[in-house]
C-alpha cells in the first residue's frame, strides 16, 4: 500500500478546520454577569452566546472523522497485512500510539469544554445577602484542545506515512525475492534437463 495524496489532504484539512474551530471556541467562551430580577429582590446569572459549545462539538466531530479515516485506511495497524520488520515498523507503532494519545486528549478537552461551556447556573440568590457565583468555563481548555489537535495531525500523518512505507516495502521485497527464487529454480531445472539430454 502506497501513500495516497487525497487521504493526506483530507486528513490535514480536517485537522486544520478542527484547529480553527477550537481557537474560535476559545475566543467565544460563554461569559456571565449577575443581573437583578425586575420582579423581586433576587439576582440571577445572565449568560451570553453558546457559540463555543457549537464550535467545540464541531471540532470534536471533525477530529473523529479524521481519526476514523486514517485508521480505516491502515486497518488500525492490527488487522491489515503484515509489515516488514525494522525501523519503519517501529516508527509506525510509535506514531500509532502517539496519534491515539493526542487524539483522545484533544477529544476530551473539546468534549469537556463544550459541556462546561453549555452549563448555566440554575439558582438565584437574594439581593445583597447571598453571593451568586456564575459558573463559566475557565480560560485555556479550548486552547489546549487546539494545540493537541495540531499534535494529533502531525502524529496521524507520520503514522500513515511510516505505515505505508513499512507495508509497501515489506510486500514488494517479498514478491521480488519470491520471483527471483522462482526464476533461479526454473533456470536450474532447464540446465539440468539440457545436460541430461546431452549425456
N, CA and C atoms as an extended XYZ file, in Angstrom:
597
Properties=species:S:1:pos:R:3:atomname:S:1:resname:S:1:resid:I:1 pbc="F F F"
N         0.842       -1.189        0.000 N   UNK     1
C         0.000        0.000        0.000 CA  UNK     1
C         0.882        1.244        0.000 C   UNK     1
N         0.720        2.101       -0.997 N   UNK     2
C         1.494        3.328       -1.078 CA  UNK     2
C         0.769        4.478       -0.395 C   UNK     2
N         1.471        5.591       -0.298 N   UNK     3
C         0.890        6.785        0.312 CA  UNK     3
C        -0.115        7.401       -0.659 C   UNK     3
N        -1.312        7.670       -0.186 N   UNK     4
C        -2.358        8.278       -1.002 CA  UNK     4
C        -2.417        9.778       -0.693 C   UNK     4
N        -2.169       10.585       -1.709 N   UNK     5
C        -2.194       12.039       -1.530 CA  UNK     5
C        -3.584       12.531       -1.109 C   UNK     5
N        -4.689       12.042       -1.724 N   UNK     6
C        -6.018       12.501       -1.270 CA  UNK     6
C        -6.286       12.207        0.207 C   UNK     6
N        -5.827       11.054        0.695 N   UNK     7
C        -6.016       10.729        2.117 CA  UNK     7
C        -5.265       11.728        2.989 C   UNK     7
N        -4.038       12.049        2.607 N   UNK     8
C        -3.254       13.026        3.371 CA  UNK     8
C        -3.916       14.400        3.355 C   UNK     8
N        -4.396       14.813        2.172 N   UNK     9
C        -5.030       16.130        2.048 CA  UNK     9
C        -6.285       16.208        2.914 C   UNK     9
N        -7.105       15.159        2.868 N   UNK    10
C        -8.341       15.151        3.664 CA  UNK    10
C        -8.022       15.165        5.156 C   UNK    10
N        -7.056       14.348        5.563 N   UNK    11
C        -6.684       14.274        6.980 CA  UNK    11
C        -6.169       15.615        7.487 C   UNK    11
N        -5.265       16.228        6.743 N   UNK    12
C        -4.704       17.523        7.155 CA  UNK    12
C        -5.787       18.600        7.161 C   UNK    12
N        -6.663       18.591        6.155 N   UNK    13
C        -7.723       19.601        6.075 CA  UNK    13
C        -8.678       19.499        7.255 C   UNK    13
N        -9.080       18.280        7.603 N   UNK    14
C        -9.987       18.095        8.731 CA  UNK    14
C        -9.359       18.571       10.042 C   UNK    14
N        -8.082       18.280       10.216 N   UNK    15
C        -7.398       18.714       11.430 CA  UNK    15
C        -7.272       20.238       11.485 C   UNK    15
N        -6.960       20.857       10.349 N   UNK    16
C        -6.806       22.317       10.335 CA  UNK    16
C        -8.143       23.001       10.617 C   UNK    16
N        -9.223       22.483       10.025 N   UNK    17
C       -10.548       23.069       10.297 CA  UNK    17
C       -10.909       22.890       11.776 C   UNK    17
N       -10.603       21.709       12.333 N   UNK    18
C       -10.867       21.466       13.755 CA  UNK    18
C       -10.036       22.408       14.623 C   UNK    18
N        -8.797       22.673       14.216 N   UNK    19
C        -7.941       23.611       14.953 CA  UNK    19
C        -8.543       25.013       14.949 C   UNK    19
N        -8.996       25.461       13.780 N   UNK    20
C        -9.604       26.794       13.670 CA  UNK    20
C       -10.861       26.885       14.535 C   UNK    20
N       -11.667       25.835       14.528 N   UNK    21
C       -12.884       25.830       15.353 CA  UNK    21
C       -12.551       25.842       16.845 C   UNK    21
N       -11.498       25.122       17.229 N   UNK    22
C       -11.095       25.115       18.644 CA  UNK    22
C       -10.601       26.492       19.078 C   UNK    22
N        -9.850       27.159       18.203 N   UNK    23
C        -9.403       28.525       18.514 CA  UNK    23
C       -10.610       29.457       18.611 C   UNK    23
N       -11.564       29.296       17.681 N   UNK    24
C       -12.789       30.095       17.745 CA  UNK    24
C       -13.579       29.835       19.014 C   UNK    24
N       -13.606       28.581       19.454 N   UNK    25
C       -14.305       28.252       20.689 CA  UNK    25
C       -13.650       28.914       21.894 C   UNK    25
N       -12.322       28.983       21.878 N   UNK    26
C       -11.615       29.641       22.982 CA  UNK    26
C       -11.927       31.133       23.019 C   UNK    26
N       -12.036       31.744       21.861 N   UNK    27
C       -12.297       33.182       21.803 CA  UNK    27
C       -13.754       33.526       22.103 C   UNK    27
N       -14.661       32.576       21.883 N   UNK    28
C       -16.092       32.846       22.078 CA  UNK    28
C       -16.652       32.134       23.309 C   UNK    28
N       -15.806       31.929       24.317 N   UNK    29
C       -16.288       31.281       25.539 CA  UNK    29
C       -17.444       32.074       26.139 C   UNK    29
N       -18.376       31.331       26.705 N   UNK    30
C       -19.545       31.962       27.308 CA  UNK    30
C       -19.139       32.727       28.573 C   UNK    30
N       -19.644       33.943       28.698 N   UNK    31
C       -19.418       34.746       29.899 CA  UNK    31
C       -20.762       35.028       30.569 C   UNK    31
N       -20.698       35.407       31.821 N   UNK    32
C       -21.935       35.654       32.577 CA  UNK    32
C       -21.760       36.856       33.491 C   UNK    32
N       -22.852       37.489       33.783 N   UNK    33
C       -22.852       38.580       34.756 CA  UNK    33
C       -24.114       38.474       35.606 C   UNK    33
N       -24.017       38.974       36.823 N   UNK    34
C       -25.131       38.918       37.757 CA  UNK    34
C       -26.092       40.069       37.460 C   UNK    34
N       -27.335       39.742       37.264 N   UNK    35
C       -28.367       40.740       36.950 CA  UNK    35
C       -29.467       40.697       38.021 C   UNK    35
N       -29.981       41.859       38.414 N   UNK    36
C       -31.111       41.868       39.362 CA  UNK    36
C       -32.405       41.497       38.647 C   UNK    36
N       -33.219       40.733       39.333 N   UNK    37
C       -34.529       40.374       38.789 CA  UNK    37
C       -35.475       41.572       38.929 C   UNK    37
N       -36.175       41.864       37.874 N   UNK    38
C       -37.056       43.039       37.901 CA  UNK    38
C       -38.351       42.811       38.681 C   UNK    38
N       -38.622       41.555       39.042 N   UNK    39
C       -39.892       41.256       39.717 CA  UNK    39
C       -39.747       41.064       41.214 C   UNK    39
N       -38.547       40.722       41.686 N   UNK    40
C       -38.344       40.557       43.131 CA  UNK    40
C       -36.924       40.967       43.489 C   UNK    40
N       -36.577       40.782       44.769 N   UNK    41
C       -35.262       41.202       45.230 CA  UNK    41
C       -34.257       40.060       45.146 C   UNK    41
N       -34.156       39.460       44.002 N   UNK    42
C       -33.195       38.389       43.783 CA  UNK    42
C       -32.327       38.713       42.567 C   UNK    42
N       -31.189       38.040       42.498 N   UNK    43
C       -30.300       38.203       41.351 CA  UNK    43
C       -30.161       36.858       40.631 C   UNK    43
N       -29.794       36.912       39.373 N   UNK    44
C       -29.597       35.690       38.592 CA  UNK    44
C       -28.439       35.906       37.617 C   UNK    44
N       -27.942       34.816       37.054 N   UNK    45
C       -26.818       34.880       36.111 CA  UNK    45
C       -27.340       35.037       34.691 C   UNK    45
N       -26.861       36.054       34.022 N   UNK    46
C       -27.213       36.288       32.627 CA  UNK    46
C       -26.032       35.854       31.755 C   UNK    46
N       -26.244       34.796       30.936 N   UNK    47
C       -25.188       34.264       30.065 CA  UNK    47
C       -25.361       34.785       28.646 C   UNK    47
N       -24.213       34.928       27.980 N   UNK    48
C       -24.281       35.340       26.580 CA  UNK    48
C       -24.277       34.099       25.673 C   UNK    48
N       -23.809       34.214       24.442 N   UNK    49
C       -23.927       33.177       23.425 CA  UNK    49
C       -23.238       31.862       23.814 C   UNK    49
N       -23.759       30.759       23.280 N   UNK    50
C       -23.170       29.434       23.465 CA  UNK    50
C       -22.422       28.986       22.207 C   UNK    50
N       -21.835       29.928       21.502 N   UNK    51
C       -21.146       29.594       20.243 CA  UNK    51
C       -19.982       28.636       20.473 C   UNK    51
N       -19.305       28.761       21.612 N   UNK    52
C       -18.159       27.892       21.893 CA  UNK    52
C       -18.570       26.424       21.943 C   UNK    52
N       -19.748       26.154       22.451 N   UNK    53
C       -20.219       24.776       22.513 CA  UNK    53
C       -20.394       24.198       21.109 C   UNK    53
N       -20.961       24.987       20.219 N   UNK    54
C       -21.144       24.538       18.835 CA  UNK    54
C       -19.802       24.340       18.152 C   UNK    54
N       -18.885       25.289       18.323 N   UNK    55
C       -17.555       25.178       17.730 CA  UNK    55
C       -16.812       23.956       18.270 C   UNK    55
N       -16.888       23.767       19.577 N   UNK    56
C       -16.182       22.645       20.194 CA  UNK    56
C       -16.703       21.303       19.733 C   UNK    56
N       -18.020       21.164       19.656 N   UNK    57
C       -18.599       19.897       19.203 CA  UNK    57
C       -18.324       19.655       17.723 C   UNK    57
N       -18.273       20.716       16.920 N   UNK    58
C       -17.930       20.571       15.504 CA  UNK    58
C       -16.493       20.099       15.343 C   UNK    58
N       -15.586       20.684       16.110 N   UNK    59
C       -14.188       20.251       16.073 CA  UNK    59
C       -14.062       18.811       16.543 C   UNK    59
N       -14.831       18.440       17.566 N   UNK    60
C       -14.852       17.060       18.065 CA  UNK    60
C       -15.231       16.090       16.946 C   UNK    60
N       -16.282       16.424       16.194 N   UNK    61
C       -16.736       15.558       15.113 CA  UNK    61
C       -15.727       15.452       13.981 C   UNK    61
N       -15.089       16.565       13.612 N   UNK    62
C       -14.107       16.533       12.534 CA  UNK    62
C       -12.881       15.709       12.908 C   UNK    62
N       -12.431       15.838       14.151 N   UNK    63
C       -11.304       15.017       14.603 CA  UNK    63
C       -11.650       13.541       14.585 C   UNK    63
N       -12.876       13.221       14.981 N   UNK    64
C       -13.313       11.830       14.988 CA  UNK    64
C       -13.334       11.259       13.573 C   UNK    64
N       -13.822       12.035       12.613 N   UNK    65
C       -13.848       11.591       11.217 CA  UNK    65
C       -12.435       11.372       10.693 C   UNK    65
N       -11.530       12.297       10.993 N   UNK    66
C       -10.154       12.177       10.517 CA  UNK    66
C        -9.461       10.944       11.093 C   UNK    66
N        -9.630       10.721       12.378 N   UNK    67
C        -9.004        9.557       13.019 CA  UNK    67
C        -9.586        8.257       12.464 C   UNK    67
N       -10.890        8.248       12.219 N   UNK    68
C       -11.534        7.061       11.651 CA  UNK    68
C       -11.014        6.794       10.241 C   UNK    68
N       -10.815        7.848        9.470 N   UNK    69
C       -10.321        7.699        8.101 CA  UNK    69
C        -8.927        7.093        8.079 C   UNK    69
N        -8.015        7.651        8.856 N   UNK    70
C        -6.633        7.162        8.857 CA  UNK    70
C        -6.565        5.723        9.348 C   UNK    70
N        -7.271        5.422       10.424 N   UNK    71
C        -7.221        4.063       10.962 CA  UNK    71
C        -8.006        3.075       10.109 C   UNK    71
N        -8.996        3.569        9.360 N   UNK    72
C        -9.695        2.690        8.431 CA  UNK    72
C        -8.824        2.314        7.255 C   UNK    72
N        -8.062        3.276        6.742 N   UNK    73
C        -7.166        3.000        5.608 CA  UNK    73
C        -6.040        2.064        6.016 C   UNK    73
N        -5.480        2.284        7.201 N   UNK    74
C        -4.372        1.441        7.674 CA  UNK    74
C        -4.861        0.196        8.420 C   UNK    74
N        -6.176        0.057        8.525 N   UNK    75
C        -6.797       -1.063        9.252 CA  UNK    75
C        -6.316       -1.140       10.694 C   UNK    75
N        -6.162        0.032       11.264 N   UNK    76
C        -5.853        0.181       12.694 CA  UNK    76
C        -4.582       -0.565       13.104 C   UNK    76
N        -3.651       -0.729       12.177 N   UNK    77
C        -2.339       -1.343       12.411 CA  UNK    77
C        -2.404       -2.837       12.715 C   UNK    77
N        -3.514       -3.296       13.266 N   UNK    78
C        -3.578       -4.671       13.759 CA  UNK    78
C        -4.260       -5.639       12.791 C   UNK    78
N        -5.147       -5.147       11.945 N   UNK    79
C        -5.979       -6.029       11.143 CA  UNK    79
C        -5.572       -6.089        9.675 C   UNK    79
N        -4.524       -5.366        9.291 N   UNK    80
C        -4.078       -5.390        7.901 CA  UNK    80
C        -3.067       -6.495        7.663 C   UNK    80
N        -2.410       -6.418        6.497 N   UNK    81
C        -1.366       -7.379        6.173 CA  UNK    81
C        -0.149       -7.109        7.036 C   UNK    81
N         0.698       -8.108        7.139 N   UNK    82
C         1.900       -7.956        7.932 CA  UNK    82
C         2.848       -6.945        7.321 C   UNK    82
N         3.665       -6.329        8.152 N   UNK    83
C         4.646       -5.358        7.687 CA  UNK    83
C         6.038       -5.911        7.917 C   UNK    83
N         6.977       -5.382        7.139 N   UNK    84
C         8.352       -5.829        7.319 CA  UNK    84
C         8.885       -5.290        8.633 C   UNK    84
N         9.793       -6.025        9.231 N   UNK    85
C        10.381       -5.578       10.477 CA  UNK    85
C        11.379       -4.465       10.232 C   UNK    85
N        11.810       -3.831       11.288 N   UNK    86
C        12.802       -2.782       11.157 CA  UNK    86
C        12.317       -1.454       11.676 C   UNK    86
N        13.057       -0.408       11.309 N   UNK    87
C        12.787        0.918       11.850 CA  UNK    87
C        11.439        1.466       11.396 C   UNK    87
N        11.023        1.168       10.151 N   UNK    88
C         9.743        1.688        9.656 CA  UNK    88
C         8.573        1.150       10.469 C   UNK    88
N         8.610       -0.129       10.775 N   UNK    89
C         7.538       -0.732       11.573 CA  UNK    89
C         7.539       -0.184       12.994 C   UNK    89
N         8.733       -0.033       13.581 N   UNK    90
C         8.822        0.521       14.932 CA  UNK    90
C         8.296        1.951       14.979 C   UNK    90
N         8.631        2.743       13.950 N   UNK    91
C         8.124        4.120       13.880 CA  UNK    91
C         6.613        4.140       13.706 C   UNK    91
N         6.091        3.209       12.901 N   UNK    92
C         4.643        3.144       12.687 CA  UNK    92
C         3.918        2.832       13.998 C   UNK    92
N         4.448        1.909       14.767 N   UNK    93
C         3.840        1.558       16.056 CA  UNK    93
C         3.901        2.748       17.013 C   UNK    93
N         5.053        3.451       17.035 N   UNK    94
C         5.198        4.606       17.921 CA  UNK    94
C         4.210        5.705       17.560 C   UNK    94
N         4.147        6.059       16.274 N   UNK    95
C         3.257        7.142       15.858 CA  UNK    95
C         1.786        6.743       15.945 C   UNK    95
N         1.494        5.439       15.803 N   UNK    96
C         0.130        4.948       16.008 CA  UNK    96
C        -0.308        5.221       17.447 C   UNK    96
N         0.552        4.859       18.398 N   UNK    97
C         0.248        5.088       19.815 CA  UNK    97
C         0.158        6.583       20.125 C   UNK    97
N         1.108        7.351       19.595 N   UNK    98
C         1.155        8.783       19.853 CA  UNK    98
C        -0.058        9.500       19.262 C   UNK    98
N        -0.489        9.063       18.073 N   UNK    99
C        -1.658        9.697       17.448 CA  UNK    99
C        -2.924        9.431       18.251 C   UNK    99
N        -3.045        8.217       18.803 N   UNK   100
C        -4.231        7.894       19.606 CA  UNK   100
C        -4.229        8.656       20.927 C   UNK   100
N        -3.063        8.793       21.548 N   UNK   101
C        -2.990        9.524       22.824 CA  UNK   101
C        -3.349       10.993       22.614 C   UNK   101
N        -2.764       11.619       21.592 N   UNK   102
C        -3.050       13.032       21.329 CA  UNK   102
C        -4.495       13.225       20.872 C   UNK   102
N        -5.011       12.273       20.094 N   UNK   103
C        -6.404       12.357       19.651 CA  UNK   103
C        -7.367       12.286       20.825 C   UNK   103
N        -7.165       11.318       21.716 N   UNK   104
C        -8.062       11.167       22.869 CA  UNK   104
C        -7.964       12.369       23.808 C   UNK   104
N        -6.764       12.918       23.978 N   UNK   105
C        -6.604       14.099       24.837 CA  UNK   105
C        -7.325       15.308       24.235 C   UNK   105
N        -7.191       15.491       22.913 N   UNK   106
C        -7.868       16.614       22.253 CA  UNK   106
C        -9.384       16.457       22.332 C   UNK   106
N        -9.878       15.239       22.108 N   UNK   107
C       -11.315       14.990       22.172 CA  UNK   107
C       -11.856       15.211       23.580 C   UNK   107
N       -11.078       14.811       24.581 N   UNK   108
C       -11.507       15.009       25.967 CA  UNK   108
C       -11.616       16.492       26.302 C   UNK   108
N       -10.636       17.286       25.852 N   UNK   109
C       -10.682       18.734       26.096 CA  UNK   109
C       -11.864       19.377       25.380 C   UNK   109
N       -12.101       18.965       24.137 N   UNK   110
C       -13.208       19.547       23.373 CA  UNK   110
C       -14.557       19.194       23.985 C   UNK   110
N       -14.706       17.932       24.377 N   UNK   111
C       -15.987       17.495       24.941 CA  UNK   111
C       -16.231       18.117       26.306 C   UNK   111
N       -15.203       18.106       27.156 N   UNK   112
C       -15.355       18.688       28.490 CA  UNK   112
C       -15.582       20.197       28.406 C   UNK   112
N       -14.840       20.871       27.511 N   UNK   113
C       -15.022       22.302       27.350 CA  UNK   113
C       -16.400       22.658       26.828 C   UNK   113
N       -16.899       21.876       25.867 N   UNK   114
C       -18.231       22.139       25.321 CA  UNK   114
C       -19.318       21.925       26.367 C   UNK   114
N       -19.174       20.854       27.140 N   UNK   115
C       -20.175       20.564       28.176 CA  UNK   115
C       -20.161       21.630       29.266 C   UNK   115
N       -18.957       22.027       29.686 N   UNK   116
C       -18.855       23.034       30.743 CA  UNK   116
C       -19.336       24.400       30.257 C   UNK   116
N       -19.053       24.714       28.997 N   UNK   117
C       -19.478       25.995       28.446 CA  UNK   117
C       -20.994       26.068       28.329 C   UNK   117
N       -21.626       24.912       28.099 N   UNK   118
C       -23.083       24.883       27.957 CA  UNK   118
C       -23.800       24.905       29.308 C   UNK   118
N       -23.056       24.662       30.399 N   UNK   119
C       -23.687       24.637       31.723 CA  UNK   119
C       -23.944       26.056       32.203 C   UNK   119
N       -25.165       26.323       32.619 N   UNK   120
C       -25.537       27.631       33.162 CA  UNK   120
C       -26.041       27.460       34.587 C   UNK   120
N       -25.650       28.385       35.450 N   UNK   121
C       -26.106       28.341       36.837 CA  UNK   121
C       -27.628       28.483       36.890 C   UNK   121
N       -28.275       27.558       37.588 N   UNK   122
C       -29.735       27.493       37.555 CA  UNK   122
C       -30.419       28.155       38.758 C   UNK   122
N       -29.676       28.503       39.790 N   UNK   123
C       -30.332       29.030       41.000 CA  UNK   123
C       -30.188       30.542       41.075 C   UNK   123
N       -30.981       31.133       41.946 N   UNK   124
C       -30.934       32.581       42.171 CA  UNK   124
C       -30.489       32.862       43.601 C   UNK   124
N       -30.068       34.077       43.834 N   UNK   125
C       -29.625       34.476       45.177 CA  UNK   125
C       -30.375       35.726       45.604 C   UNK   125
N       -30.515       35.878       46.922 N   UNK   126
C       -31.192       37.058       47.455 CA  UNK   126
C       -30.267       38.263       47.318 C   UNK   126
N       -30.796       39.342       46.828 N   UNK   127
C       -30.028       40.538       46.518 CA  UNK   127
C       -29.338       41.087       47.780 C   UNK   127
N       -28.008       41.317       47.688 N   UNK   128
C       -27.180       41.866       48.760 CA  UNK   128
C       -27.067       40.933       49.968 C   UNK   128
N       -27.551       39.711       49.893 N   UNK   129
C       -27.437       38.784       51.029 CA  UNK   129
C       -26.566       37.587       50.650 C   UNK   129
N       -26.907       36.932       49.565 N   UNK   130
C       -26.144       35.769       49.114 CA  UNK   130
C       -25.259       36.154       47.936 C   UNK   130
N       -24.100       35.530       47.887 N   UNK   131
C       -23.194       35.765       46.768 CA  UNK   131
C       -23.481       34.726       45.684 C   UNK   131
N       -23.860       35.205       44.520 N   UNK   132
C       -24.191       34.310       43.418 CA  UNK   132
C       -22.949       34.097       42.551 C   UNK   132
N       -22.518       32.837       42.442 N   UNK   133
C       -21.353       32.502       41.626 CA  UNK   133
C       -21.835       31.942       40.292 C   UNK   133
N       -21.543       32.660       39.236 N   UNK   134
C       -21.953       32.225       37.897 CA  UNK   134
C       -20.860       31.342       37.297 C   UNK   134
N       -21.179       30.070       37.103 N   UNK   135
C       -20.192       29.111       36.597 CA  UNK   135
C       -19.908       29.359       35.126 C   UNK   135
N       -18.623       29.460       34.795 N   UNK   136
C       -18.199       29.604       33.403 CA  UNK   136
C       -16.961       28.740       33.175 C   UNK   136
N       -16.690       28.468       31.908 N   UNK   137
C       -15.527       27.665       31.539 CA  UNK   137
C       -14.258       28.478       31.755 C   UNK   137
N       -13.281       27.869       32.407 N   UNK   138
C       -12.025       28.581       32.624 CA  UNK   138
C       -11.244       28.710       31.322 C   UNK   138
N       -10.417       29.720       31.272 N   UNK   139
C        -9.651       30.010       30.072 CA  UNK   139
C        -8.578       28.940       29.834 C   UNK   139
N        -8.402       28.550       28.578 N   UNK   140
C        -7.304       27.648       28.215 CA  UNK   140
C        -7.709       26.234       27.845 C   UNK   140
N        -8.946       25.829       28.114 N   UNK   141
C        -9.359       24.455       27.808 CA  UNK   141
C        -9.415       24.232       26.299 C   UNK   141
N       -10.080       25.133       25.598 N   UNK   142
C       -10.156       25.011       24.143 CA  UNK   142
C        -8.804       25.307       23.486 C   UNK   142
N        -7.991       26.157       24.107 N   UNK   143
C        -6.647       26.412       23.582 CA  UNK   143
C        -5.793       25.150       23.663 C   UNK   143
N        -5.915       24.407       24.766 N   UNK   144
C        -5.209       23.132       24.883 CA  UNK   144
C        -5.707       22.143       23.838 C   UNK   144
N        -7.023       22.144       23.596 N   UNK   145
C        -7.582       21.264       22.574 CA  UNK   145
C        -7.042       21.617       21.193 C   UNK   145
N        -6.888       22.918       20.917 N   UNK   146
C        -6.341       23.347       19.630 CA  UNK   146
C        -4.899       22.881       19.460 C   UNK   146
N        -4.093       23.020       20.512 N   UNK   147
C        -2.701       22.582       20.446 CA  UNK   147
C        -2.613       21.067       20.253 C   UNK   147
N        -3.445       20.334       20.982 N   UNK   148
C        -3.456       18.878       20.848 CA  UNK   148
C        -3.963       18.437       19.480 C   UNK   148
N        -4.819       19.244       18.862 N   UNK   149
C        -5.289       18.935       17.510 CA  UNK   149
C        -4.141       18.994       16.513 C   UNK   149
N        -3.269       19.994       16.644 N   UNK   150
C        -2.100       20.076       15.772 CA  UNK   150
C        -1.146       18.906       16.008 C   UNK   150
N        -0.954       18.550       17.274 N   UNK   151
C        -0.090       17.403       17.595 CA  UNK   151
C        -0.684       16.125       17.004 C   UNK   151
N        -2.003       15.980       17.112 N   UNK   152
C        -2.680       14.805       16.553 CA  UNK   152
C        -2.535       14.756       15.036 C   UNK   152
N        -2.598       15.911       14.386 N   UNK   153
C        -2.432       15.952       12.933 CA  UNK   153
C        -1.043       15.464       12.530 C   UNK   153
N        -0.020       15.980       13.190 N   UNK   154
C         1.358       15.582       12.872 CA  UNK   154
C         1.548       14.091       13.121 C   UNK   154
N         1.044       13.607       14.256 N   UNK   155
C         1.199       12.190       14.586 CA  UNK   155
C         0.445       11.298       13.601 C   UNK   155
N        -0.752       11.703       13.195 N   UNK   156
C        -1.541       10.900       12.258 CA  UNK   156
C        -0.885       10.829       10.888 C   UNK   156
N        -0.366       11.973       10.412 N   UNK   157
C         0.307       11.995        9.108 CA  UNK   157
C         1.565       11.140        9.133 C   UNK   157
N         2.364       11.258       10.192 N   UNK   158
C         3.579       10.455       10.302 CA  UNK   158
C         3.258        8.967       10.451 C   UNK   158
N         2.200        8.667       11.188 N   UNK   159
C         1.784        7.260       11.321 CA  UNK   159
C         1.376        6.692        9.966 C   UNK   159
N         0.568        7.426        9.228 N   UNK   160
C         0.114        6.949        7.916 CA  UNK   160
C         1.297        6.775        6.962 C   UNK   160
N         2.222        7.728        6.987 N   UNK   161
C         3.377        7.664        6.088 CA  UNK   161
C         4.292        6.492        6.428 C   UNK   161
N         4.622        6.321        7.724 N   UNK   162
C         5.512        5.221        8.116 CA  UNK   162
C         4.836        3.872        7.932 C   UNK   162
N         3.525        3.806        8.164 N   UNK   163
C         2.802        2.552        7.948 CA  UNK   163
C         2.822        2.176        6.465 C   UNK   163
N         2.586        3.150        5.598 N   UNK   164
C         2.603        2.881        4.155 CA  UNK   164
C         3.985        2.447        3.691 C   UNK   164
N         5.008        3.074        4.234 N   UNK   165
C         6.383        2.732        3.866 CA  UNK   165
C         6.728        1.311        4.304 C   UNK   165
N         6.367        0.979        5.536 N   UNK   166
C         6.668       -0.365        6.043 CA  UNK   166
C         5.869       -1.424        5.301 C   UNK   166
N         4.604       -1.143        5.054 N   UNK   167
C         3.729       -2.111        4.390 CA  UNK   167
C         4.173       -2.349        2.954 C   UNK   167
N         4.406       -1.300        2.194 N   UNK   168
C         4.806       -1.430        0.792 CA  UNK   168
C         6.163       -2.097        0.674 C   UNK   168
N         7.111       -1.624        1.469 N   UNK   169
C         8.454       -2.190        1.382 CA  UNK   169
C         8.473       -3.668        1.684 C   UNK   169
N         7.725       -4.088        2.686 N   UNK   170
C         7.717       -5.497        3.062 CA  UNK   170
C         7.178       -6.395        1.970 C   UNK   170
N         6.027       -6.047        1.416 N   UNK   171
C         5.395       -6.919        0.429 CA  UNK   171
C         6.096       -6.873       -0.915 C   UNK   171
N         6.631       -5.716       -1.312 N   UNK   172
C         7.340       -5.659       -2.588 CA  UNK   172
C         8.628       -6.466       -2.528 C   UNK   172
N         9.344       -6.378       -1.421 N   UNK   173
C        10.582       -7.149       -1.298 CA  UNK   173
C        10.303       -8.642       -1.277 C   UNK   173
N         9.245       -9.023       -0.581 N   UNK   174
C         8.917      -10.441       -0.521 CA  UNK   174
C         8.562      -10.973       -1.908 C   UNK   174
N         7.791      -10.191       -2.669 N   UNK   175
C         7.417      -10.620       -4.008 CA  UNK   175
C         8.638      -10.677       -4.927 C   UNK   175
N         9.543       -9.705       -4.808 N   UNK   176
C        10.742       -9.705       -5.637 CA  UNK   176
C        11.602      -10.926       -5.319 C   UNK   176
N        11.741      -11.222       -4.025 N   UNK   177
C        12.540      -12.386       -3.636 CA  UNK   177
C        11.916      -13.677       -4.136 C   UNK   177
N        10.578      -13.770       -4.019 N   UNK   178
C         9.905      -14.973       -4.499 CA  UNK   178
C        10.070      -15.116       -6.009 C   UNK   178
N         9.981      -13.985       -6.732 N   UNK   179
C        10.145      -14.016       -8.181 CA  UNK   179
C        11.546      -14.430       -8.577 C   UNK   179
N        12.564      -13.915       -7.858 N   UNK   180
C        13.939      -14.277       -8.173 CA  UNK   180
C        14.197      -15.748       -7.874 C   UNK   180
N        13.645      -16.258       -6.767 N   UNK   181
C        13.819      -17.673       -6.449 CA  UNK   181
C        13.147      -18.548       -7.501 C   UNK   181
N        11.950      -18.123       -7.946 N   UNK   182
C        11.249      -18.901       -8.963 CA  UNK   182
C        12.013      -18.936      -10.274 C   UNK   182
N        12.593      -17.811      -10.674 N   UNK   183
C        13.360      -17.762      -11.915 CA  UNK   183
C        14.626      -18.589      -11.803 C   UNK   183
N        15.277      -18.551      -10.635 N   UNK   184
C        16.507      -19.319      -10.429 CA  UNK   184
C        16.225      -20.809      -10.483 C   UNK   184
N        15.162      -21.243       -9.818 N   UNK   185
C        14.850      -22.674       -9.799 CA  UNK   185
C        14.447      -23.171      -11.175 C   UNK   185
N        13.712      -22.355      -11.952 N   UNK   186
C        13.307      -22.778      -13.290 CA  UNK   186
C        14.501      -22.832      -14.228 C   UNK   186
N        15.447      -21.885      -14.106 N   UNK   187
C        16.643      -21.919      -14.963 CA  UNK   187
C        17.527      -23.098      -14.603 C   UNK   187
N        17.629      -23.416      -13.311 N   UNK   188
C        18.425      -24.572      -12.899 CA  UNK   188
C        17.832      -25.862      -13.437 C   UNK   188
N        16.508      -25.992      -13.394 N   UNK   189
C        15.882      -27.213      -13.899 CA  UNK   189
C        16.064      -27.334      -15.409 C   UNK   189
N        16.042      -26.217      -16.141 N   UNK   190
C        16.273      -26.252      -17.587 CA  UNK   190
C        17.694      -26.679      -17.908 C   UNK   190
N        18.682      -26.168      -17.128 N   UNK   191
C        20.075      -26.551      -17.348 CA  UNK   191
C        20.277      -28.037      -17.096 C   UNK   191
N        19.654      -28.571      -16.045 N   UNK   192
C        19.801      -29.996      -15.734 CA  UNK   192
C        19.178      -30.855      -16.826 C   UNK   192
N        18.059      -30.406      -17.371 N   UNK   193
C        17.416      -31.174      -18.445 CA  UNK   193
C        18.283      -31.177      -19.698 C   UNK   193
N        18.926      -30.042      -20.027 N   UNK   194
C        19.794      -29.979      -21.211 CA  UNK   194
C        21.001      -30.879      -21.047 C   UNK   194
N        21.603      -30.874      -19.824 N   UNK   195
C        22.747      -31.728      -19.576 CA  UNK   195
C        22.375      -33.206      -19.659 C   UNK   195
N        21.204      -33.553      -19.205 N   UNK   196
C        20.750      -34.945      -19.249 CA  UNK   196
C        20.561      -35.399      -20.702 C   UNK   196
N        20.032      -34.501      -21.542 N   UNK   197
C        19.824      -34.855      -22.940 CA  UNK   197
C        21.146      -35.037      -23.664 C   UNK   197
N        22.158      -34.234      -23.312 N   UNK   198
C        23.463      -34.376      -23.948 CA  UNK   198
C        24.111      -35.712      -23.610 C   UNK   198
N        23.939      -36.184      -22.393 N   UNK   199
C        24.528      -37.436      -21.977 CA  UNK   199
C        23.772      -38.568      -22.620 C   UNK   199
